[in-house]
Amino acid sequence: MKLILIGALVALTIGLVGTRYFISLAKRNGWGQFVRDDGPTSHHTKRGTPQMGGIVIITGSVVGYALAHLFTWSAPTVSGMLVLFLMVGIGFVGFLDDWTKITRERSLGLRSSQKLIGQTVVAVIFAILATKFPRGGITPASYRISFVRDTWFDFAFHGTVIGIILFVLWANLMIAGTSNGVNLTDGLDGQASGACAMVFGAYVLISVWQFNQNCQFVSSSQCYDVRDPLDLAVVAASVMGACFGFLWWNASPAQIFMGDTGSLGLGAALAGLAIMTRTELLVPILGGLFVLETLSVMLQVGYFKYTKGSNGGVGKRLFRITPIHHHFEMLGWEQVTVTIRFWIICGLCVAAGLGLFYAEWVVVGGK
């Protein structure tokens, strides 16, 4: 468990110290935030706040993971490296989006098609590589859709080529969903970084449990067929530590924002961990807050288009504004109040997810 502790502590230190220096660097170079005009007026005071803080989160995660292995003189694993590759790759797409906003001095960055192409390229490479490198007959990712472990639904039953294509599409859907979910949640001081710290903390516990009950060491029909659970715990702990360190400076009033660099990278890492730990359908519960934010936007757009078509061209809105955290701001809630209450929702979702994960083992695996 030294690996987990070292990774988390190194990433936490980089998050705390590195963010402080990055704030100064961003201010000197004018890497400031541009605020959407249709949002709450209270956000206009945030214009010029340094952004792209996700660079520190990603750097802290990678360095924490690397030094944990260096200090313990242990080799990194394919699973851990692939999750970090996914985080860095999608985070780089977010960086290009943030950089476009800064250089063009606007609140909109890359076009949606450009972001989609970038995310797809990284996700396809990740998905293909994740089905390679078997060890003991177990690859980092599985062709089966999983909940708390692999289910009966197998993408590969149609044949190898079709199976790979279906799995790549499934992985792309997951990565796009989680990365954009975290991105939509990142709209208030500390909201996304605090929520991510909780969810990645849950994956530390899940991965450690899977390591202790792994089929490589335990003879049981309900053991976990996960290739590198301990190393995935190191990755999750490193990301969690980096998020906590960043949150120190991102909490209200935020001195820096993570930007798309951080939100897209964190969401991608979350999808990567879900795929590698065989908890793909559990992640919507653990990350229930991200699902809530995404659904609010989908419902708003869908209802607006529906009423526009049936109401003579005048669309109606379900919420005053989306994502939904801005709706509550428009109702008069203070930003800190919204953030804390949404953290509570996130904590309840994480508790529910962990409860389901453990309950499955107690009811089925504990027999």
Contacts in CASP RR format, 6 or more apart in sequence:
PFRMAT RR
TARGET T0000
AUTHOR 0000-0000-0000
METHOD contacts of the structure
MODEL  1
MKLILIGALVALTIGLVGTRYFISLAKRNGWGQFVRDDGPTSHHTKRGTP
QMGGIVIITGSVVGYALAHLFTWSAPTVSGMLVLFLMVGIGFVGFLDDWT
KITRERSLGLRSSQKLIGQTVVAVIFAILATKFPRGGITPASYRISFVRD
TWFDFAFHGTVIGIILFVLWANLMIAGTSNGVNLTDGLDGQASGACAMVF
GAYVLISVWQFNQNCQFVSSSQCYDVRDPLDLAVVAASVMGACFGFLWWN
ASPAQIFMGDTGSLGLGAALAGLAIMTRTELLVPILGGLFVLETLSVMLQ
VGYFKYTKGSNGGVGKRLFRITPIHHHFEMLGWEQVTVTIRFWIICGLCV
AAGLGLFYAEWVVVGGK
1 208 0 8 1.000
2 68 0 8 1.000
2 71 0 8 1.000
2 72 0 8 1.000
3 68 0 8 1.000
3 69 0 8 1.000
3 72 0 8 1.000
3 74 0 8 1.000
3 230 0 8 1.000
3 231 0 8 1.000
3 233 0 8 1.000
3 234 0 8 1.000
4 68 0 8 1.000
4 204 0 8 1.000
4 208 0 8 1.000
4 230 0 8 1.000
4 233 0 8 1.000
4 234 0 8 1.000
4 237 0 8 1.000
5 237 0 8 1.000
6 64 0 8 1.000
6 67 0 8 1.000
6 68 0 8 1.000
6 71 0 8 1.000
6 72 0 8 1.000
7 64 0 8 1.000
7 65 0 8 1.000
7 67 0 8 1.000
7 68 0 8 1.000
7 234 0 8 1.000
7 237 0 8 1.000
7 238 0 8 1.000
7 241 0 8 1.000
8 237 0 8 1.000
8 238 0 8 1.000
8 240 0 8 1.000
8 241 0 8 1.000
9 241 0 8 1.000
10 60 0 8 1.000
10 63 0 8 1.000
10 64 0 8 1.000
10 67 0 8 1.000
10 68 0 8 1.000
10 238 0 8 1.000
11 60 0 8 1.000
11 61 0 8 1.000
11 63 0 8 1.000
11 64 0 8 1.000
11 65 0 8 1.000
11 237 0 8 1.000
11 238 0 8 1.000
11 239 0 8 1.000
11 240 0 8 1.000
11 241 0 8 1.000
11 242 0 8 1.000
11 245 0 8 1.000
12 241 0 8 1.000
12 242 0 8 1.000
12 244 0 8 1.000
12 245 0 8 1.000
14 56 0 8 1.000
14 59 0 8 1.000
14 60 0 8 1.000
14 63 0 8 1.000
14 64 0 8 1.000
14 242 0 8 1.000
15 56 0 8 1.000
15 57 0 8 1.000
15 60 0 8 1.000
15 241 0 8 1.000
15 242 0 8 1.000
15 244 0 8 1.000
15 245 0 8 1.000
15 246 0 8 1.000
15 248 0 8 1.000
16 245 0 8 1.000
16 248 0 8 1.000
18 56 0 8 1.000
19 53 0 8 1.000
19 56 0 8 1.000
19 245 0 8 1.000
19 246 0 8 1.000
19 248 0 8 1.000
19 249 0 8 1.000
19 250 0 8 1.000
19 256 0 8 1.000
20 249 0 8 1.000
22 50 0 8 1.000
22 53 0 8 1.000
22 55 0 8 1.000
22 56 0 8 1.000
22 256 0 8 1.000
23 50 0 8 1.000
23 249 0 8 1.000
23 255 0 8 1.000
23 256 0 8 1.000
25 31 0 8 1.000
26 32 0 8 1.000
26 50 0 8 1.000
26 51 0 8 1.000
26 52 0 8 1.000
26 53 0 8 1.000
26 256 0 8 1.000
27 50 0 8 1.000
30 48 0 8 1.000
30 50 0 8 1.000
30 102 0 8 1.000
31 50 0 8 1.000
31 51 0 8 1.000
31 52 0 8 1.000
31 102 0 8 1.000
32 47 0 8 1.000
32 48 0 8 1.000
32 49 0 8 1.000
32 50 0 8 1.000
32 51 0 8 1.000
32 102 0 8 1.000
33 46 0 8 1.000
33 47 0 8 1.000
33 48 0 8 1.000
33 49 0 8 1.000
33 50 0 8 1.000
33 51 0 8 1.000
33 257 0 8 1.000
34 47 0 8 1.000
34 48 0 8 1.000
34 101 0 8 1.000
34 102 0 8 1.000
34 105 0 8 1.000
34 106 0 8 1.000
34 107 0 8 1.000
35 43 0 8 1.000
35 44 0 8 1.000
35 46 0 8 1.000
35 47 0 8 1.000
35 107 0 8 1.000
36 43 0 8 1.000
36 107 0 8 1.000
37 107 0 8 1.000
38 321 0 8 1.000
39 321 0 8 1.000
39 326 0 8 1.000
40 321 0 8 1.000
40 326 0 8 1.000
40 329 0 8 1.000
40 330 0 8 1.000
42 329 0 8 1.000
42 335 0 8 1.000
46 254 0 8 1.000
46 257 0 8 1.000
49 254 0 8 1.000
49 255 0 8 1.000
49 256 0 8 1.000
49 257 0 8 1.000
50 255 0 8 1.000
50 256 0 8 1.000
50 257 0 8 1.000
51 98 0 8 1.000
51 101 0 8 1.000
51 102 0 8 1.000
51 256 0 8 1.000
51 257 0 8 1.000
51 258 0 8 1.000
51 259 0 8 1.000
52 95 0 8 1.000
52 98 0 8 1.000
52 99 0 8 1.000
52 102 0 8 1.000
52 257 0 8 1.000
52 258 0 8 1.000
52 259 0 8 1.000
52 261 0 8 1.000
53 246 0 8 1.000
53 256 0 8 1.000
53 257 0 8 1.000
53 258 0 8 1.000
53 259 0 8 1.000
53 261 0 8 1.000
53 262 0 8 1.000
54 91 0 8 1.000
54 246 0 8 1.000
54 258 0 8 1.000
54 259 0 8 1.000
54 261 0 8 1.000
54 262 0 8 1.000
54 263 0 8 1.000
54 265 0 8 1.000
55 95 0 8 1.000
55 261 0 8 1.000
55 262 0 8 1.000
56 242 0 8 1.000
56 246 0 8 1.000
57 193 0 8 1.000
57 239 0 8 1.000
57 242 0 8 1.000
57 243 0 8 1.000
57 246 0 8 1.000
57 258 0 8 1.000
57 262 0 8 1.000
57 266 0 8 1.000
58 87 0 8 1.000
58 88 0 8 1.000
58 91 0 8 1.000
58 242 0 8 1.000
58 261 0 8 1.000
58 262 0 8 1.000
58 265 0 8 1.000
59 242 0 8 1.000
60 238 0 8 1.000
60 242 0 8 1.000
61 84 0 8 1.000
61 87 0 8 1.000
61 235 0 8 1.000
61 238 0 8 1.000
61 239 0 8 1.000
61 242 0 8 1.000
61 269 0 8 1.000
62 84 0 8 1.000
62 88 0 8 1.000
62 238 0 8 1.000
64 238 0 8 1.000
64 242 0 8 1.000
65 76 0 8 1.000
65 80 0 8 1.000
65 84 0 8 1.000
65 234 0 8 1.000
65 235 0 8 1.000
65 238 0 8 1.000
66 76 0 8 1.000
68 234 0 8 1.000
68 238 0 8 1.000
69 75 0 8 1.000
69 76 0 8 1.000
69 234 0 8 1.000
76 231 0 8 1.000
77 227 0 8 1.000
77 228 0 8 1.000
77 231 0 8 1.000
78 133 0 8 1.000
78 140 0 8 1.000
78 227 0 8 1.000
78 228 0 8 1.000
79 140 0 8 1.000
79 227 0 8 1.000
79 228 0 8 1.000
79 231 0 8 1.000
79 232 0 8 1.000
79 276 0 8 1.000
80 228 0 8 1.000
80 231 0 8 1.000
80 232 0 8 1.000
80 234 0 8 1.000
80 235 0 8 1.000
80 276 0 8 1.000
82 126 0 8 1.000
82 129 0 8 1.000
82 130 0 8 1.000
82 140 0 8 1.000
82 272 0 8 1.000
82 276 0 8 1.000
83 232 0 8 1.000
83 235 0 8 1.000
83 269 0 8 1.000
83 272 0 8 1.000
83 273 0 8 1.000
83 276 0 8 1.000
84 235 0 8 1.000
84 269 0 8 1.000
85 125 0 8 1.000
85 126 0 8 1.000
85 129 0 8 1.000
86 122 0 8 1.000
86 123 0 8 1.000
86 126 0 8 1.000
86 175 0 8 1.000
86 268 0 8 1.000
86 269 0 8 1.000
86 271 0 8 1.000
86 272 0 8 1.000
87 239 0 8 1.000
87 265 0 8 1.000
87 266 0 8 1.000
87 268 0 8 1.000
87 269 0 8 1.000
88 265 0 8 1.000
89 122 0 8 1.000
89 265 0 8 1.000
89 268 0 8 1.000
90 119 0 8 1.000
90 122 0 8 1.000
90 123 0 8 1.000
90 175 0 8 1.000
90 179 0 8 1.000
90 264 0 8 1.000
90 265 0 8 1.000
90 267 0 8 1.000
90 268 0 8 1.000
91 260 0 8 1.000
91 261 0 8 1.000
91 262 0 8 1.000
91 264 0 8 1.000
91 265 0 8 1.000
91 268 0 8 1.000
92 122 0 8 1.000
92 261 0 8 1.000
93 110 0 8 1.000
93 115 0 8 1.000
93 118 0 8 1.000
93 119 0 8 1.000
93 122 0 8 1.000
93 260 0 8 1.000
93 264 0 8 1.000
94 110 0 8 1.000
94 115 0 8 1.000
94 259 0 8 1.000
94 260 0 8 1.000
94 261 0 8 1.000
94 262 0 8 1.000
94 264 0 8 1.000
94 265 0 8 1.000
95 260 0 8 1.000
95 261 0 8 1.000
96 110 0 8 1.000
97 109 0 8 1.000
97 110 0 8 1.000
97 115 0 8 1.000
97 260 0 8 1.000
97 261 0 8 1.000
97 264 0 8 1.000
98 109 0 8 1.000
98 259 0 8 1.000
98 260 0 8 1.000
98 261 0 8 1.000
100 109 0 8 1.000
100 110 0 8 1.000
101 107 0 8 1.000
101 108 0 8 1.000
101 109 0 8 1.000
116 176 0 8 1.000
119 172 0 8 1.000
119 175 0 8 1.000
119 176 0 8 1.000
119 179 0 8 1.000
119 264 0 8 1.000
119 268 0 8 1.000
120 172 0 8 1.000
122 268 0 8 1.000
123 168 0 8 1.000
123 171 0 8 1.000
123 172 0 8 1.000
123 175 0 8 1.000
123 176 0 8 1.000
123 268 0 8 1.000
124 168 0 8 1.000
124 172 0 8 1.000
126 171 0 8 1.000
126 175 0 8 1.000
126 272 0 8 1.000
127 141 0 8 1.000
127 167 0 8 1.000
127 168 0 8 1.000
127 171 0 8 1.000
127 172 0 8 1.000
128 164 0 8 1.000
128 168 0 8 1.000
129 140 0 8 1.000
130 139 0 8 1.000
130 140 0 8 1.000
130 141 0 8 1.000
130 171 0 8 1.000
130 275 0 8 1.000
130 276 0 8 1.000
131 139 0 8 1.000
131 140 0 8 1.000
131 141 0 8 1.000
131 143 0 8 1.000
131 164 0 8 1.000
131 167 0 8 1.000
132 139 0 8 1.000
132 140 0 8 1.000
133 139 0 8 1.000
133 140 0 8 1.000
135 227 0 8 1.000
138 225 0 8 1.000
138 226 0 8 1.000
138 227 0 8 1.000
139 227 0 8 1.000
140 227 0 8 1.000
140 228 0 8 1.000
140 276 0 8 1.000
141 167 0 8 1.000
141 171 0 8 1.000
141 275 0 8 1.000
141 276 0 8 1.000
142 150 0 8 1.000
142 225 0 8 1.000
142 278 0 8 1.000
143 154 0 8 1.000
143 155 0 8 1.000
143 156 0 8 1.000
143 163 0 8 1.000
143 167 0 8 1.000
144 150 0 8 1.000
144 151 0 8 1.000
144 152 0 8 1.000
144 153 0 8 1.000
144 154 0 8 1.000
144 155 0 8 1.000
144 278 0 8 1.000
145 151 0 8 1.000
145 153 0 8 1.000
145 155 0 8 1.000
145 170 0 8 1.000
145 280 0 8 1.000
145 281 0 8 1.000
146 278 0 8 1.000
146 279 0 8 1.000
146 280 0 8 1.000
146 281 0 8 1.000
146 282 0 8 1.000
147 279 0 8 1.000
147 280 0 8 1.000
147 281 0 8 1.000
147 282 0 8 1.000
147 360 0 8 1.000
148 278 0 8 1.000
148 279 0 8 1.000
148 282 0 8 1.000
148 356 0 8 1.000
148 357 0 8 1.000
148 360 0 8 1.000
148 361 0 8 1.000
149 224 0 8 1.000
149 225 0 8 1.000
149 278 0 8 1.000
149 279 0 8 1.000
149 360 0 8 1.000
150 225 0 8 1.000
150 278 0 8 1.000
155 163 0 8 1.000
155 166 0 8 1.000
155 167 0 8 1.000
155 170 0 8 1.000
156 163 0 8 1.000
156 167 0 8 1.000
157 163 0 8 1.000
158 166 0 8 1.000
170 280 0 8 1.000
171 271 0 8 1.000
171 275 0 8 1.000
174 271 0 8 1.000
174 272 0 8 1.000
174 274 0 8 1.000
174 275 0 8 1.000
174 280 0 8 1.000
174 283 0 8 1.000
175 267 0 8 1.000
175 268 0 8 1.000
175 271 0 8 1.000
175 272 0 8 1.000
177 271 0 8 1.000
177 294 0 8 1.000
178 267 0 8 1.000
178 268 0 8 1.000
178 270 0 8 1.000
178 271 0 8 1.000
178 274 0 8 1.000
178 283 0 8 1.000
178 290 0 8 1.000
179 263 0 8 1.000
179 264 0 8 1.000
179 265 0 8 1.000
179 266 0 8 1.000
179 267 0 8 1.000
179 268 0 8 1.000
179 271 0 8 1.000
180 264 0 8 1.000
180 294 0 8 1.000
181 263 0 8 1.000
181 267 0 8 1.000
181 290 0 8 1.000
181 291 0 8 1.000
181 293 0 8 1.000
181 294 0 8 1.000
182 192 0 8 1.000
182 195 0 8 1.000
182 196 0 8 1.000
182 263 0 8 1.000
182 264 0 8 1.000
182 265 0 8 1.000
182 266 0 8 1.000
182 267 0 8 1.000
182 270 0 8 1.000
182 290 0 8 1.000
183 260 0 8 1.000
183 263 0 8 1.000
183 264 0 8 1.000
183 267 0 8 1.000
184 290 0 8 1.000
184 293 0 8 1.000
184 294 0 8 1.000
184 297 0 8 1.000
184 323 0 8 1.000
185 191 0 8 1.000
185 192 0 8 1.000
185 195 0 8 1.000
185 263 0 8 1.000
185 289 0 8 1.000
185 290 0 8 1.000
185 293 0 8 1.000
185 323 0 8 1.000
185 325 0 8 1.000
185 342 0 8 1.000
186 192 0 8 1.000
186 193 0 8 1.000
186 257 0 8 1.000
186 258 0 8 1.000
186 259 0 8 1.000
186 262 0 8 1.000
186 263 0 8 1.000
187 323 0 8 1.000
187 325 0 8 1.000
187 326 0 8 1.000
188 252 0 8 1.000
188 325 0 8 1.000
188 329 0 8 1.000
188 335 0 8 1.000
188 338 0 8 1.000
188 339 0 8 1.000
188 342 0 8 1.000
189 250 0 8 1.000
189 251 0 8 1.000
189 252 0 8 1.000
189 253 0 8 1.000
189 254 0 8 1.000
189 335 0 8 1.000
189 336 0 8 1.000
189 339 0 8 1.000
190 247 0 8 1.000
190 250 0 8 1.000
190 251 0 8 1.000
190 252 0 8 1.000
190 254 0 8 1.000
190 339 0 8 1.000
191 325 0 8 1.000
191 338 0 8 1.000
191 339 0 8 1.000
191 342 0 8 1.000
191 343 0 8 1.000
192 258 0 8 1.000
192 263 0 8 1.000
192 266 0 8 1.000
193 243 0 8 1.000
193 246 0 8 1.000
193 247 0 8 1.000
193 250 0 8 1.000
193 258 0 8 1.000
194 243 0 8 1.000
194 244 0 8 1.000
194 247 0 8 1.000
194 343 0 8 1.000
194 346 0 8 1.000
195 287 0 8 1.000
195 289 0 8 1.000
195 290 0 8 1.000
195 342 0 8 1.000
195 343 0 8 1.000
195 346 0 8 1.000
196 239 0 8 1.000
196 240 0 8 1.000
196 243 0 8 1.000
196 266 0 8 1.000
196 267 0 8 1.000
196 270 0 8 1.000
197 240 0 8 1.000
197 241 0 8 1.000
197 243 0 8 1.000
197 244 0 8 1.000
197 247 0 8 1.000
198 343 0 8 1.000
198 346 0 8 1.000
198 347 0 8 1.000
198 350 0 8 1.000
199 270 0 8 1.000
199 286 0 8 1.000
199 287 0 8 1.000
199 346 0 8 1.000
199 350 0 8 1.000
200 236 0 8 1.000
200 237 0 8 1.000
200 239 0 8 1.000
200 240 0 8 1.000
200 243 0 8 1.000
200 269 0 8 1.000
200 270 0 8 1.000
200 273 0 8 1.000
201 236 0 8 1.000
201 237 0 8 1.000
201 240 0 8 1.000
201 350 0 8 1.000
202 286 0 8 1.000
202 350 0 8 1.000
202 353 0 8 1.000
202 354 0 8 1.000
203 232 0 8 1.000
203 233 0 8 1.000
203 236 0 8 1.000
203 270 0 8 1.000
203 273 0 8 1.000
203 277 0 8 1.000
203 286 0 8 1.000
204 233 0 8 1.000
204 236 0 8 1.000
204 237 0 8 1.000
204 240 0 8 1.000
205 354 0 8 1.000
206 277 0 8 1.000
206 279 0 8 1.000
206 354 0 8 1.000
206 357 0 8 1.000
207 226 0 8 1.000
207 229 0 8 1.000
207 230 0 8 1.000
207 232 0 8 1.000
207 233 0 8 1.000
207 236 0 8 1.000
207 273 0 8 1.000
207 277 0 8 1.000
208 229 0 8 1.000
208 230 0 8 1.000
208 233 0 8 1.000
209 357 0 8 1.000
209 358 0 8 1.000
209 361 0 8 1.000
210 224 0 8 1.000
210 226 0 8 1.000
210 229 0 8 1.000
210 277 0 8 1.000
211 229 0 8 1.000
211 230 0 8 1.000
211 233 0 8 1.000
212 218 0 8 1.000
213 220 0 8 1.000
213 222 0 8 1.000
213 223 0 8 1.000
213 224 0 8 1.000
213 361 0 8 1.000
214 223 0 8 1.000
214 224 0 8 1.000
214 226 0 8 1.000
214 229 0 8 1.000
215 223 0 8 1.000
215 224 0 8 1.000
215 225 0 8 1.000
220 365 0 8 1.000
221 365 0 8 1.000
222 361 0 8 1.000
222 364 0 8 1.000
222 365 0 8 1.000
222 366 0 8 1.000
222 367 0 8 1.000
224 278 0 8 1.000
225 278 0 8 1.000
226 232 0 8 1.000
226 276 0 8 1.000
226 277 0 8 1.000
226 278 0 8 1.000
227 276 0 8 1.000
228 276 0 8 1.000
229 277 0 8 1.000
232 273 0 8 1.000
232 276 0 8 1.000
232 277 0 8 1.000
235 269 0 8 1.000
235 273 0 8 1.000
236 273 0 8 1.000
239 266 0 8 1.000
239 269 0 8 1.000
243 266 0 8 1.000
246 256 0 8 1.000
246 258 0 8 1.000
249 255 0 8 1.000
249 256 0 8 1.000
250 256 0 8 1.000
250 257 0 8 1.000
250 258 0 8 1.000
252 335 0 8 1.000
252 336 0 8 1.000
252 339 0 8 1.000
258 266 0 8 1.000
267 290 0 8 1.000
270 283 0 8 1.000
270 287 0 8 1.000
271 283 0 8 1.000
273 279 0 8 1.000
274 280 0 8 1.000
274 282 0 8 1.000
274 283 0 8 1.000
279 286 0 8 1.000
279 357 0 8 1.000
282 353 0 8 1.000
282 356 0 8 1.000
282 357 0 8 1.000
284 291 0 8 1.000
285 349 0 8 1.000
285 352 0 8 1.000
285 353 0 8 1.000
285 356 0 8 1.000
286 349 0 8 1.000
286 350 0 8 1.000
286 353 0 8 1.000
286 354 0 8 1.000
287 346 0 8 1.000
287 349 0 8 1.000
287 350 0 8 1.000
288 345 0 8 1.000
288 346 0 8 1.000
288 349 0 8 1.000
289 342 0 8 1.000
289 345 0 8 1.000
289 346 0 8 1.000
289 349 0 8 1.000
292 324 0 8 1.000
292 345 0 8 1.000
293 323 0 8 1.000
293 324 0 8 1.000
293 325 0 8 1.000
294 323 0 8 1.000
296 319 0 8 1.000
296 322 0 8 1.000
296 323 0 8 1.000
296 324 0 8 1.000
296 327 0 8 1.000
297 322 0 8 1.000
297 323 0 8 1.000
299 318 0 8 1.000
299 319 0 8 1.000
300 317 0 8 1.000
300 318 0 8 1.000
300 319 0 8 1.000
300 322 0 8 1.000
303 316 0 8 1.000
303 317 0 8 1.000
303 318 0 8 1.000
304 315 0 8 1.000
304 316 0 8 1.000
304 317 0 8 1.000
305 315 0 8 1.000
307 314 0 8 1.000
307 315 0 8 1.000
307 316 0 8 1.000
308 314 0 8 1.000
308 315 0 8 1.000
308 316 0 8 1.000
309 315 0 8 1.000
319 327 0 8 1.000
320 326 0 8 1.000
320 327 0 8 1.000
320 330 0 8 1.000
320 331 0 8 1.000
321 327 0 8 1.000
321 330 0 8 1.000
325 338 0 8 1.000
325 339 0 8 1.000
325 342 0 8 1.000
328 338 0 8 1.000
329 335 0 8 1.000
329 338 0 8 1.000
END
